[in-house]
């Protein structure tokens, strides 16, 4: 069994345990020995970060070859029209190539925690929220995608990776709040002869234990 930690990373916290510049890191919130981030989440982004003590699980979560879907709640400047949303669904041309097709929809403002500091809003420019799912992990990809269609990102919250998520984005129930983490166990079965050549599914695991605050 592999240990997996679901952590709601606050705004302006690094996805690492040390920093020579004195910025806030995972060590300020997580005191579980032997776990390491599976992938990363930018310093100025919020939301779900997974940590594990198992190298195989870490690879299956973080390596782009597995195309594990990642879902973001994105506040953008402006209100994208149907053509702009279709650009995201078809793939956006960035300076490092065309993105894979994304799933995207305009959504009502989700019931999120307040950000500190709050997002700077311009009274003359409306904003809107998107639910955006991608299967890649390029550097600052979501921000670059929304900028490419003319709707810069104001706030970015990663809500879900594969089957793991922070809770119900539209209610206050069972929500993993910023700075909190939840630990679960994940079973990585060895492939049988019948399933040889198929990737094992790292998302099988027992139900999560109660949320608890990091230190």
C-alpha atoms as an extended CHARMM CRD file, in Angstrom:
* protein
*
       215  EXT
         1         1  UNK       CA              0.0000000000        0.0000000000        0.0000000000  PROA      1               0.0000000000
         2         2  UNK       CA              1.2510000000        3.4680000000       -0.8970000000  PROA      2               0.0000000000
         3         3  UNK       CA              0.6840000000        6.5020000000        1.2750000000  PROA      3               0.0000000000
         4         4  UNK       CA             -1.0080000000        9.4120000000       -0.4940000000  PROA      4               0.0000000000
         5         5  UNK       CA             -1.5580000000       12.8600000000        1.0080000000  PROA      5               0.0000000000
         6         6  UNK       CA             -4.1340000000       15.2690000000       -0.4400000000  PROA      6               0.0000000000
         7         7  UNK       CA             -3.1260000000       18.8220000000        0.4600000000  PROA      7               0.0000000000
         8         8  UNK       CA             -4.9290000000       22.0710000000       -0.2670000000  PROA      8               0.0000000000
         9         9  UNK       CA             -1.9980000000       24.3490000000       -1.0120000000  PROA      9               0.0000000000
        10        10  UNK       CA             -2.6280000000       27.9650000000       -0.0500000000  PROA      10              0.0000000000
        11        11  UNK       CA             -1.7770000000       30.9190000000       -2.2580000000  PROA      11              0.0000000000
        12        12  UNK       CA              1.9240000000       31.8750000000       -2.2210000000  PROA      12              0.0000000000
        13        13  UNK       CA              3.2080000000       28.6020000000       -0.7980000000  PROA      13              0.0000000000
        14        14  UNK       CA              5.9570000000       26.7120000000       -2.6330000000  PROA      14              0.0000000000
        15        15  UNK       CA              5.3910000000       23.0890000000       -3.6800000000  PROA      15              0.0000000000
        16        16  UNK       CA              8.5780000000       21.9950000000       -1.8800000000  PROA      16              0.0000000000
        17        17  UNK       CA              9.8180000000       21.5530000000        1.6710000000  PROA      17              0.0000000000
        18        18  UNK       CA             12.7340000000       24.0090000000        1.7010000000  PROA      18              0.0000000000
        19        19  UNK       CA             13.4890000000       27.4700000000        0.3470000000  PROA      19              0.0000000000
        20        20  UNK       CA             16.6590000000       29.5060000000        0.7260000000  PROA      20              0.0000000000
        21        21  UNK       CA             14.7260000000       32.7820000000        0.3670000000  PROA      21              0.0000000000
        22        22  UNK       CA             12.5180000000       32.2180000000        3.3970000000  PROA      22              0.0000000000
        23        23  UNK       CA              9.2470000000       31.8020000000        1.5160000000  PROA      23              0.0000000000
        24        24  UNK       CA              6.4670000000       29.6140000000        2.8710000000  PROA      24              0.0000000000
        25        25  UNK       CA              6.8570000000       25.9280000000        1.9850000000  PROA      25              0.0000000000
        26        26  UNK       CA              5.1490000000       22.5800000000        2.5420000000  PROA      26              0.0000000000
        27        27  UNK       CA              7.1500000000       22.2060000000        5.7680000000  PROA      27              0.0000000000
        28        28  UNK       CA              4.9350000000       24.8940000000        7.3050000000  PROA      28              0.0000000000
        29        29  UNK       CA              1.8790000000       22.6550000000        6.8830000000  PROA      29              0.0000000000
        30        30  UNK       CA              2.8670000000       18.9900000000        6.5480000000  PROA      30              0.0000000000
        31        31  UNK       CA              4.8360000000       17.0500000000        9.1780000000  PROA      31              0.0000000000
        32        32  UNK       CA              4.5750000000       13.5850000000        7.6050000000  PROA      32              0.0000000000
        33        33  UNK       CA              8.0090000000       11.9930000000        7.0950000000  PROA      33              0.0000000000
        34        34  UNK       CA              8.9680000000       10.3800000000        3.8120000000  PROA      34              0.0000000000
        35        35  UNK       CA              6.3730000000       11.9470000000        1.4720000000  PROA      35              0.0000000000
        36        36  UNK       CA              7.2480000000       14.0520000000       -1.5590000000  PROA      36              0.0000000000
        37        37  UNK       CA              5.1840000000       16.0580000000       -4.0650000000  PROA      37              0.0000000000
        38        38  UNK       CA              3.8680000000       14.1960000000       -7.0940000000  PROA      38              0.0000000000
        39        39  UNK       CA              4.0900000000       17.0650000000       -9.5640000000  PROA      39              0.0000000000
        40        40  UNK       CA              3.9110000000       20.7100000000       -8.6330000000  PROA      40              0.0000000000
        41        41  UNK       CA              1.5590000000       23.6500000000       -8.2980000000  PROA      41              0.0000000000
        42        42  UNK       CA              2.8050000000       27.1740000000       -8.9250000000  PROA      42              0.0000000000
        43        43  UNK       CA              3.5430000000       29.4920000000       -6.0000000000  PROA      43              0.0000000000
        44        44  UNK       CA              0.7340000000       31.8420000000       -7.0620000000  PROA      44              0.0000000000
        45        45  UNK       CA             -1.8120000000       29.0490000000       -7.6390000000  PROA      45              0.0000000000
        46        46  UNK       CA             -3.9860000000       27.3240000000       -5.0480000000  PROA      46              0.0000000000
        47        47  UNK       CA             -5.5660000000       23.9710000000       -4.5200000000  PROA      47              0.0000000000
        48        48  UNK       CA             -4.8770000000       20.2710000000       -4.7120000000  PROA      48              0.0000000000
        49        49  UNK       CA             -1.3130000000       19.0170000000       -4.4290000000  PROA      49              0.0000000000
        50        50  UNK       CA             -0.6510000000       15.2860000000       -4.0240000000  PROA      50              0.0000000000
        51        51  UNK       CA              2.2600000000       13.8860000000       -2.0430000000  PROA      51              0.0000000000
        52        52  UNK       CA              3.3080000000       10.2530000000       -1.7240000000  PROA      52              0.0000000000
        53        53  UNK       CA              6.0090000000        7.9760000000       -0.3580000000  PROA      53              0.0000000000
        54        54  UNK       CA              5.8250000000        5.6460000000       -3.3770000000  PROA      54              0.0000000000
        55        55  UNK       CA              7.9780000000        6.2890000000       -6.4530000000  PROA      55              0.0000000000
        56        56  UNK       CA              5.7390000000        4.3430000000       -8.8440000000  PROA      56              0.0000000000
        57        57  UNK       CA              2.6450000000        6.2540000000       -7.7290000000  PROA      57              0.0000000000
        58        58  UNK       CA              4.5380000000        9.5440000000       -7.9070000000  PROA      58              0.0000000000
        59        59  UNK       CA              5.4760000000        8.7910000000      -11.5270000000  PROA      59              0.0000000000
        60        60  UNK       CA              1.9340000000        7.8310000000      -12.5090000000  PROA      60              0.0000000000
        61        61  UNK       CA              0.5950000000       11.0920000000      -11.1160000000  PROA      61              0.0000000000
        62        62  UNK       CA              3.2850000000       13.4470000000      -12.3700000000  PROA      62              0.0000000000
        63        63  UNK       CA              4.5550000000       12.0460000000      -15.6690000000  PROA      63              0.0000000000
        64        64  UNK       CA              2.7300000000       13.5440000000      -18.6820000000  PROA      64              0.0000000000
        65        65  UNK       CA              2.7590000000       10.2070000000      -20.5540000000  PROA      65              0.0000000000
        66        66  UNK       CA             -0.0740000000        8.9840000000      -18.3000000000  PROA      66              0.0000000000
        67        67  UNK       CA             -2.3410000000       11.9500000000      -19.2510000000  PROA      67              0.0000000000
        68        68  UNK       CA             -3.9800000000       12.0430000000      -15.8320000000  PROA      68              0.0000000000
        69        69  UNK       CA             -6.7610000000       14.6760000000      -16.0470000000  PROA      69              0.0000000000
        70        70  UNK       CA             -6.4150000000       17.7690000000      -13.8710000000  PROA      70              0.0000000000
        71        71  UNK       CA             -9.3820000000       20.0580000000      -13.2750000000  PROA      71              0.0000000000
        72        72  UNK       CA             -9.0490000000       23.7470000000      -12.3980000000  PROA      72              0.0000000000
        73        73  UNK       CA            -11.4950000000       26.4200000000      -11.3130000000  PROA      73              0.0000000000
        74        74  UNK       CA            -10.2770000000       29.5320000000      -13.0980000000  PROA      74              0.0000000000
        75        75  UNK       CA            -11.3520000000       33.1150000000      -12.6050000000  PROA      75              0.0000000000
        76        76  UNK       CA            -10.5960000000       35.0540000000      -15.7830000000  PROA      76              0.0000000000
        77        77  UNK       CA            -10.8210000000       38.6360000000      -16.9080000000  PROA      77              0.0000000000
        78        78  UNK       CA            -13.7030000000       39.0910000000      -19.3260000000  PROA      78              0.0000000000
        79        79  UNK       CA            -16.4200000000       36.6600000000      -20.3590000000  PROA      79              0.0000000000
        80        80  UNK       CA            -15.2370000000       34.2660000000      -23.0710000000  PROA      80              0.0000000000
        81        81  UNK       CA            -17.6690000000       33.6940000000      -25.9060000000  PROA      81              0.0000000000
        82        82  UNK       CA            -18.4480000000       30.4090000000      -27.6580000000  PROA      82              0.0000000000
        83        83  UNK       CA            -15.6000000000       30.8290000000      -30.1400000000  PROA      83              0.0000000000
        84        84  UNK       CA            -13.0330000000       31.4310000000      -27.3960000000  PROA      84              0.0000000000
        85        85  UNK       CA            -14.2340000000       28.3940000000      -25.4470000000  PROA      85              0.0000000000
        86        86  UNK       CA            -14.0070000000       26.3100000000      -28.6090000000  PROA      86              0.0000000000
        87        87  UNK       CA            -10.3760000000       27.3740000000      -28.9890000000  PROA      87              0.0000000000
        88        88  UNK       CA             -9.6310000000       25.7620000000      -25.6480000000  PROA      88              0.0000000000
        89        89  UNK       CA            -11.5280000000       22.6120000000      -26.6410000000  PROA      89              0.0000000000
        90        90  UNK       CA             -9.6890000000       22.3600000000      -29.9560000000  PROA      90              0.0000000000
        91        91  UNK       CA             -6.2240000000       23.1450000000      -28.5740000000  PROA      91              0.0000000000
        92        92  UNK       CA             -4.4330000000       26.4610000000      -28.2060000000  PROA      92              0.0000000000
        93        93  UNK       CA             -1.2090000000       27.3380000000      -30.0160000000  PROA      93              0.0000000000
        94        94  UNK       CA              1.4010000000       28.3080000000      -27.4050000000  PROA      94              0.0000000000
        95        95  UNK       CA              5.0700000000       29.1040000000      -27.8710000000  PROA      95              0.0000000000
        96        96  UNK       CA              5.9320000000       25.4840000000      -27.0260000000  PROA      96              0.0000000000
        97        97  UNK       CA              3.3560000000       23.9670000000      -29.3700000000  PROA      97              0.0000000000
        98        98  UNK       CA             -0.3310000000       23.1500000000      -29.6590000000  PROA      98              0.0000000000
        99        99  UNK       CA             -2.0360000000       22.0650000000      -26.4490000000  PROA      99              0.0000000000
       100       100  UNK       CA             -4.0930000000       18.9050000000      -26.2120000000  PROA      100             0.0000000000
       101       101  UNK       CA             -7.8680000000       19.4400000000      -26.3570000000  PROA      101             0.0000000000
       102       102  UNK       CA             -9.3320000000       20.5990000000      -23.0390000000  PROA      102             0.0000000000
       103       103  UNK       CA            -12.7430000000       20.2570000000      -21.4510000000  PROA      103             0.0000000000
       104       104  UNK       CA            -14.1030000000       23.6670000000      -20.5180000000  PROA      104             0.0000000000
       105       105  UNK       CA            -17.3550000000       25.2700000000      -19.3980000000  PROA      105             0.0000000000
       106       106  UNK       CA            -18.4920000000       28.5950000000      -18.0070000000  PROA      106             0.0000000000
       107       107  UNK       CA            -19.6770000000       28.0860000000      -14.4230000000  PROA      107             0.0000000000
       108       108  UNK       CA            -21.2710000000       30.1900000000      -11.6800000000  PROA      108             0.0000000000
       109       109  UNK       CA            -18.8090000000       31.5820000000       -9.1240000000  PROA      109             0.0000000000
       110       110  UNK       CA            -17.9100000000       28.5840000000       -6.9150000000  PROA      110             0.0000000000
       111       111  UNK       CA            -18.1700000000       28.6820000000       -3.1230000000  PROA      111             0.0000000000
       112       112  UNK       CA            -14.4400000000       29.0840000000       -2.4970000000  PROA      112             0.0000000000
       113       113  UNK       CA            -12.5620000000       30.3810000000        0.5180000000  PROA      113             0.0000000000
       114       114  UNK       CA            -11.4380000000       34.0370000000        0.3880000000  PROA      114             0.0000000000
       115       115  UNK       CA             -7.9730000000       34.5220000000       -1.0670000000  PROA      115             0.0000000000
       116       116  UNK       CA             -5.3860000000       36.4870000000        0.9180000000  PROA      116             0.0000000000
       117       117  UNK       CA             -4.6250000000       38.9340000000       -0.6030000000  PROA      117             0.0000000000
       118       118  UNK       CA             -7.8660000000       39.1890000000       -2.5830000000  PROA      118             0.0000000000
       119       119  UNK       CA             -7.9300000000       39.3170000000       -6.3690000000  PROA      119             0.0000000000
       120       120  UNK       CA             -7.6640000000       42.8470000000       -7.7210000000  PROA      120             0.0000000000
       121       121  UNK       CA            -10.8270000000       43.5510000000       -9.6760000000  PROA      121             0.0000000000
       122       122  UNK       CA            -11.3780000000       46.2380000000      -12.2990000000  PROA      122             0.0000000000
       123       123  UNK       CA            -14.8150000000       47.8230000000      -12.0820000000  PROA      123             0.0000000000
       124       124  UNK       CA            -14.8220000000       48.5340000000      -15.8220000000  PROA      124             0.0000000000
       125       125  UNK       CA            -13.9690000000       44.9290000000      -16.8130000000  PROA      125             0.0000000000
       126       126  UNK       CA            -16.2150000000       41.9660000000      -15.9380000000  PROA      126             0.0000000000
       127       127  UNK       CA            -14.8100000000       38.6200000000      -14.8520000000  PROA      127             0.0000000000
       128       128  UNK       CA            -16.0760000000       35.0490000000      -15.0620000000  PROA      128             0.0000000000
       129       129  UNK       CA            -15.2860000000       31.5190000000      -13.9160000000  PROA      129             0.0000000000
       130       130  UNK       CA            -14.3090000000       28.4800000000      -15.9630000000  PROA      130             0.0000000000
       131       131  UNK       CA            -14.0820000000       24.8070000000      -15.1010000000  PROA      131             0.0000000000
       132       132  UNK       CA            -11.1190000000       23.6340000000      -17.1810000000  PROA      132             0.0000000000
       133       133  UNK       CA             -9.7480000000       20.0840000000      -17.4380000000  PROA      133             0.0000000000
       134       134  UNK       CA             -6.4310000000       19.3460000000      -19.1360000000  PROA      134             0.0000000000
       135       135  UNK       CA             -4.3320000000       16.2000000000      -19.5430000000  PROA      135             0.0000000000
       136       136  UNK       CA             -0.9390000000       17.8800000000      -19.7750000000  PROA      136             0.0000000000
       137       137  UNK       CA              1.3700000000       19.6040000000      -17.3280000000  PROA      137             0.0000000000
       138       138  UNK       CA              3.2750000000       22.3180000000      -19.1460000000  PROA      138             0.0000000000
       139       139  UNK       CA              4.7360000000       25.2210000000      -17.2160000000  PROA      139             0.0000000000
       140       140  UNK       CA              1.9480000000       27.6820000000      -16.2620000000  PROA      140             0.0000000000
       141       141  UNK       CA             -0.1820000000       26.0700000000      -18.9420000000  PROA      141             0.0000000000
       142       142  UNK       CA             -3.6560000000       27.1390000000      -17.8310000000  PROA      142             0.0000000000
       143       143  UNK       CA             -2.5990000000       30.7650000000      -17.4320000000  PROA      143             0.0000000000
       144       144  UNK       CA             -1.0240000000       30.7440000000      -20.8820000000  PROA      144             0.0000000000
       145       145  UNK       CA             -4.0860000000       29.1040000000      -22.4420000000  PROA      145             0.0000000000
       146       146  UNK       CA             -6.5460000000       31.6580000000      -21.0850000000  PROA      146             0.0000000000
       147       147  UNK       CA             -4.2200000000       34.5160000000      -22.0260000000  PROA      147             0.0000000000
       148       148  UNK       CA             -4.0090000000       33.1290000000      -25.5690000000  PROA      148             0.0000000000
       149       149  UNK       CA             -7.7930000000       33.4520000000      -26.0030000000  PROA      149             0.0000000000
       150       150  UNK       CA             -7.7830000000       36.9900000000      -24.5800000000  PROA      150             0.0000000000
       151       151  UNK       CA             -8.9770000000       36.2220000000      -21.0420000000  PROA      151             0.0000000000
       152       152  UNK       CA             -6.0760000000       36.4990000000      -18.5770000000  PROA      152             0.0000000000
       153       153  UNK       CA             -6.2770000000       34.3890000000      -15.4360000000  PROA      153             0.0000000000
       154       154  UNK       CA             -7.0220000000       36.2640000000      -12.1910000000  PROA      154             0.0000000000
       155       155  UNK       CA             -7.2420000000       33.2930000000       -9.8320000000  PROA      155             0.0000000000
       156       156  UNK       CA             -6.3410000000       29.6360000000      -10.3560000000  PROA      156             0.0000000000
       157       157  UNK       CA             -7.4780000000       26.7880000000       -8.0960000000  PROA      157             0.0000000000
       158       158  UNK       CA             -6.6880000000       23.1740000000       -8.9250000000  PROA      158             0.0000000000
       159       159  UNK       CA             -9.6730000000       21.1830000000       -7.7290000000  PROA      159             0.0000000000
       160       160  UNK       CA             -9.1040000000       17.6390000000       -8.9360000000  PROA      160             0.0000000000
       161       161  UNK       CA             -6.3900000000       15.2530000000      -10.1570000000  PROA      161             0.0000000000
       162       162  UNK       CA             -7.7340000000       11.9940000000      -11.5530000000  PROA      162             0.0000000000
       163       163  UNK       CA            -10.3550000000       10.8150000000       -9.0220000000  PROA      163             0.0000000000
       164       164  UNK       CA             -8.8740000000       12.7960000000       -6.1190000000  PROA      164             0.0000000000
       165       165  UNK       CA            -10.4250000000       16.1590000000       -5.3130000000  PROA      165             0.0000000000
       166       166  UNK       CA            -10.8840000000       18.7690000000       -2.5920000000  PROA      166             0.0000000000
       167       167  UNK       CA            -14.6120000000       18.1610000000       -2.1180000000  PROA      167             0.0000000000
       168       168  UNK       CA            -17.7950000000       19.7560000000       -3.4030000000  PROA      168             0.0000000000
       169       169  UNK       CA            -16.8960000000       23.0990000000       -4.9800000000  PROA      169             0.0000000000
       170       170  UNK       CA            -20.4760000000       24.3590000000       -4.6760000000  PROA      170             0.0000000000
       171       171  UNK       CA            -21.1650000000       23.7260000000       -0.9890000000  PROA      171             0.0000000000
       172       172  UNK       CA            -19.4030000000       23.8560000000        2.3270000000  PROA      172             0.0000000000
       173       173  UNK       CA            -19.6440000000       20.0890000000        2.9230000000  PROA      173             0.0000000000
       174       174  UNK       CA            -16.5900000000       17.8350000000        3.2310000000  PROA      174             0.0000000000
       175       175  UNK       CA            -14.3220000000       20.4840000000        1.7530000000  PROA      175             0.0000000000
       176       176  UNK       CA            -10.5740000000       20.3480000000        2.3190000000  PROA      176             0.0000000000
       177       177  UNK       CA             -9.7270000000       23.9350000000        3.2620000000  PROA      177             0.0000000000
       178       178  UNK       CA             -6.4290000000       25.7470000000        2.5360000000  PROA      178             0.0000000000
       179       179  UNK       CA             -3.5580000000       24.4640000000        4.6670000000  PROA      179             0.0000000000
       180       180  UNK       CA             -5.3750000000       21.2140000000        5.4840000000  PROA      180             0.0000000000
       181       181  UNK       CA             -4.4430000000       17.7320000000        4.3450000000  PROA      181             0.0000000000
       182       182  UNK       CA             -5.9980000000       14.2730000000        4.2480000000  PROA      182             0.0000000000
       183       183  UNK       CA             -4.0770000000       11.0020000000        4.1350000000  PROA      183             0.0000000000
       184       184  UNK       CA             -5.2780000000        7.8530000000        2.3500000000  PROA      184             0.0000000000
       185       185  UNK       CA             -3.7770000000        4.5110000000        1.3370000000  PROA      185             0.0000000000
       186       186  UNK       CA             -3.6050000000        3.5260000000       -2.3260000000  PROA      186             0.0000000000
       187       187  UNK       CA             -3.1860000000       -0.0100000000       -3.6050000000  PROA      187             0.0000000000
       188       188  UNK       CA             -0.9790000000       -0.4360000000       -6.6660000000  PROA      188             0.0000000000
       189       189  UNK       CA             -1.6720000000       -3.9620000000       -7.9270000000  PROA      189             0.0000000000
       190       190  UNK       CA              0.9520000000       -5.8780000000       -9.8220000000  PROA      190             0.0000000000
       191       191  UNK       CA             -0.1780000000       -6.5240000000      -13.4130000000  PROA      191             0.0000000000
       192       192  UNK       CA             -1.3930000000      -10.0650000000      -14.0560000000  PROA      192             0.0000000000
       193       193  UNK       CA             -0.6460000000      -11.9850000000      -17.2210000000  PROA      193             0.0000000000
       194       194  UNK       CA             -4.0880000000      -11.0920000000      -18.5370000000  PROA      194             0.0000000000
       195       195  UNK       CA             -3.4260000000       -7.4140000000      -18.0150000000  PROA      195             0.0000000000
       196       196  UNK       CA              0.1770000000       -7.4070000000      -19.1950000000  PROA      196             0.0000000000
       197       197  UNK       CA              0.9170000000       -4.2960000000      -21.1930000000  PROA      197             0.0000000000
       198       198  UNK       CA             -1.8220000000       -2.2550000000      -19.5360000000  PROA      198             0.0000000000
       199       199  UNK       CA             -1.0470000000        0.4990000000      -17.0570000000  PROA      199             0.0000000000
       200       200  UNK       CA             -2.2090000000       -0.1600000000      -13.4870000000  PROA      200             0.0000000000
       201       201  UNK       CA             -4.7290000000        2.3590000000      -12.1800000000  PROA      201             0.0000000000
       202       202  UNK       CA             -3.2090000000        4.3200000000       -9.2810000000  PROA      202             0.0000000000
       203       203  UNK       CA             -6.5580000000        5.7710000000       -8.3200000000  PROA      203             0.0000000000
       204       204  UNK       CA             -7.8530000000        2.7110000000       -6.4850000000  PROA      204             0.0000000000
       205       205  UNK       CA             -7.8050000000        3.2420000000       -2.7450000000  PROA      205             0.0000000000
       206       206  UNK       CA             -9.8710000000        3.1040000000        0.3610000000  PROA      206             0.0000000000
       207       207  UNK       CA            -12.0650000000        6.0290000000        1.4080000000  PROA      207             0.0000000000
       208       208  UNK       CA            -10.2140000000        8.9900000000        2.9330000000  PROA      208             0.0000000000
       209       209  UNK       CA             -9.8730000000        9.3970000000        6.6620000000  PROA      209             0.0000000000
       210       210  UNK       CA            -11.0440000000       12.5400000000        8.4180000000  PROA      210             0.0000000000
       211       211  UNK       CA             -9.4950000000       15.8350000000        7.3910000000  PROA      211             0.0000000000
       212       212  UNK       CA             -6.9050000000       17.1770000000        9.7150000000  PROA      212             0.0000000000
       213       213  UNK       CA             -4.9940000000       20.3770000000        9.8660000000  PROA      213             0.0000000000
       214       214  UNK       CA             -1.2990000000       20.4830000000        9.1960000000  PROA      214             0.0000000000
       215       215  UNK       CA              0.9160000000       22.0970000000       11.7130000000  PROA      215             0.0000000000
